[in-house]
Amino acid sequence: MTYLPAEAHARFAAQHGVASIEQLIDTGLTRRQIEYLVDRNCLVSVVRGAYSSPSVALGDNGRLAAICLARPAVVIAGPTA
C-alpha cells in the first residue's frame, strides 16, 4: 500500500493544498504510486500535472496555484477591465 510521505503533506500545506507531480516525485513517490493514490481517491487530479488532497477544500487560490504549478509558463494576473 502507498501512503503520502510527510514531505508531501507539508508541500500541500505550503501551497494552498496543491502540489505538482514533480514535487510529489521529489518527496519520494513514483508516477505509478501517484496513479495508485488517484485511483483510490487519496489524491485528486486538479489539472493534468497537479494534485490536491481530498481532505482539503480546494478554493480559488488552490485551483489557481494548481494551474501555475502544472504550467510554469502561465501567469495569472487578475480580472480584466
Long-range contacts (C-beta under 8 A, 24 or more apart in sequence): 2-29, 2-33, 2-36, 2-37, 2-42, 4-29, 4-37, 4-42, 4-43, 4-53, 5-29, 9-53, 12-52, 12-53, 12-56, 15-65, 15-69, 16-58, 16-59, 16-61, 16-62, 16-64, 16-65, 17-52, 17-53, 17-56, 17-57, 17-58, 17-62, 18-46, 18-50, 18-51, 18-52, 18-58, 18-62, 18-65, 18-66, 18-69, 19-50, 19-51, 19-52, 19-69, 20-49, 20-50, 20-51, 20-69, 20-70, 21-49, 21-50, 21-51, 23-69, 24-51, 46-70, 47-71
